[in-house]
Amino acid sequence: MKHPILTVEHLSKSFGNEQVLKDINLTVNEGEVLCIIGSSGSGKSTLLRCLNLLEIPDGGNITFNGVSLTNHKVKLNELRTKIGMVFQSFNLFNNLNVLDNVILAQTTVLKRTKEEAKQIAIANLKKVGMDEFLQRSPQTLSGGQKQRVAIARALAMNPQIILFDEPTSALDPEMVGEVLQVMQDLAKEGMTMMVVTHEMAFAKDVAIRVIFMDEGRIVEEGRPEVIFSSPKEARTKEFLKRILSV
């Protein structure tokens, strides 16, 4: 039986007078692919950013492998090597080539030697089909290629879970498939992933569990075949009817 890797209890977060997360409770198990769906502004991305403390929660608790992340003694850089994150806007360094983008955090945070980091970088770039572009500047790459480099960078840190924040939303439609295929391959390998996404087909086919969020709350969660075919909550039904008819 796979054990919980991440537990969230009564999580809340506000920006000014607007409460963005309201009493969030969830558990992510090792090897699970969990997709989070919902309208823009429902709190999905804020939830992910709270999980690796890019945003500091106002209340509640996050436990990662038995360690409370709300403890002020948590070392953020060390935490973020274990909880990887892939952003919708790639966040690559344009002044570094592809290879050095994947090497940098390994040498600065994990203190790997340059040679060891290089070999790990090349292996992960090969995994995502980007090993032919080692010396290229990110500025010369397509959006799909940039996102695959970003995924390789996250993988190179040997994370125990990767958070994907709408990884295809900034891509042209023809580039979406290449990124989703990489993510699908990672799922088959047993990588634990939380994915905020508008790609309903991916959520339906790859997720082990789907969470629907609305107005800062988890409204409904369950297996994808249940959520997509027979959701219980009226708000879930309304969202899916609108999004699947587009």
N, C-alpha and C positions, 0 to 999 in steps of 0.2 A: 504493500500500500504506500502510495506516494505521500510525503508529508508536506504540510503547509510551509511555504517559503516566505510568504508575506501576509501579514494580517493587519487590517485597518479597523479601528474601533472608534465610533462616534466622532469621526473627523469633521472638522468645520473650518471654513476659511472665508474671510470677508475682505473686500477691497473698499475702504471707506464705509459707506452706509449700505453697500450691496453685499449680501451674503451669497457667495458663489457656491459653496459646498455646505450641505446641511445634513449632519448626522449620518455620514457615510460609514457603512460597515461592509467589509468584504474580506475574503480569504483567497489567496492564489496558491495553488498547489504546484509542487515541483513538476516540471514537464508539461504544464498546462498552457494552452493558448486561449487567452481571454480577450474577447473583442468588446469594446465599449462603443455603443452607438447612441445617437441622439442628435437633436437639433443644435445648430451653432449657438453658443452661449449657455449650454446646459451644464457646464462645469467639467466636461470630460478632460480637456487639456490641463486645467488647473489641478485636477485630481492627480494626473501623472506627474506634474511638476512638484506637487507636495510629496510624492513618494520618494523622490531623491533629493528633497529639500531645496530645490531651486525656488520654491515658494515655502515659506514657513507656516505651517498650520496654526490656526488660532486656538484650536482645542482638539481633544481626542488623542489617540495614540497610534503609531505605526510601528509594527514589530517585524524586523527582517532577520530571519534565521535565529529567532529567540532574543534578539537584541532590540531594545526600544530606541527608535531613531529620534525620539523627542528628548533623549538624554543629551545635555549640552556637551558631554565629553565625546560625542560621535565625531570622528575625523572625516570631514566631508569628502576630501579627495579619495580616501581609501574606500568610503562607501560607494562613491560613484564609479569605481572600477568594478564593483560587484553588481550594481544596478545600472546597467548601460542605458543610454538614451539616444534615440534617433529622432531628429527634429524634421518638421516639414520643410524648413528652409535650409537644410543640409549643414550649415555652420562649418564649412570647410575654410581653411586658411588659403586665400588666393596667392599669398606670397611664398607658399610652399608647393612643391609638386605632389602628385598623388601619393607616392611612396612616403615622403616625409610627413604628410598629413596623418598617415597611419602609424608612423614611428614615434611622433612627438610625445604623446601622452604616455607611451610605454616607457620611454627613457626618463621623463620628468617625474611621473607619478609612481610607476612600478620600479623605477631604477634599474631597468634592464640595460644591458650593454647595447651599444648601437648595432652590433652585428646580430645579437640575438633578436632585438626588436625588428631588424630588417627582415630576418628570415620569417618571423611570425607575421609581419606585415604582408610579405609576398604570398605566404600561404593563404591568408585570409582574403587578399585581393583576388587570388586565383579562385577561391571558393565562390566569390560573387561575380566572376567573369571579367575582372578588371586588371588582370596581371599584364596585359599588353600595353597598359597606359601608365606605367610606373613613373615616367619622367614628365608626364604631361601636367600642365597647369590646370587646376579646376576650372578656370575661366574658359578653357577650350572644350569642356565636356558638356554633354547634354544633361538635362535635369535628371533623367533616369540613371545616367552614369555617375553623376555626383552623389545621388542617394545610395547607390551601391558602394561607393567609396566610404560614405558615412557609416554604412552597415559594417563594412570591413573594419573600420576604425573601432567601432563598438565591440566587435567580436575579438579584436586583438587584445583587449583588456581581460579576456576570460571572464566575462560577467556570468552571474548565476541567473539573472533575469534581464531581459531587454524591454524597455518601454518605447513604443513607437507612437509618436504624436502626429497623427494624420500624415504618414510618410509619403502618400501619393498625391496630396491635395495641391501641391505646387507644380505638378507634372502635366505635360501635354498628354492627352488621352492615349496616344500610341506608345508612350513610355511607361504607362502604369503597369502593364503586364510584366515587364522585365523585373521590376522591383517586387511585385507580388509573388513572382516565381521564386525569387531568392528567399523571401519570407516563408513561403510554403515549404521550401527545402529545409529551412532551419527548423520548422515545426516538425517535419518528419524525423529530424535528427534528435528531437526531444528537448530543444531549447525552450525554456520558460519565457513566455512573451505576453505582454499586455499591449493591446493595439487599439488606439483610438482611430476609428476609420469611418468613412462614408462608403466604402466598397462593400456593399451588402453581399455580393457573391462570394467574396473572400471570407467574410464573417460566417456565411452559411456553410461553406465548404471546408474551412480550415479550423475554425474555432472549436474548442471543446465546450466553452460556455460563452454566452452572450449576455452583456449587461446593457439595459436601456436606461439612460439618464435623462431627467427632465427637471429644469429649474433647480439644479443643485442637489437633486436627490436620486438615489437608485430606485426606480419605479418598479422594475421587473428584471429578473435574471433567470437563466435556465439554459438548457441545451438548445443549440441553434435550430434544430428541427421543430422544437416546441415553440420557441419565440417567433419564428418566421411563419409557422403554419397555424398555430392556435394560441396567440398571446392572450393573457387573461385580462390585462388592464386596458381600459378604454384609451388612455393616452398612448400606449404602445401601438394599439391597433391603428389609431389615427396617424401616427408618425409613419408606420410601415406602409399604410395605404397610400400616403402622399409620396413617400420616397421611392417606392417600388413602381409607381405609375409613371414616374418621370422617364 
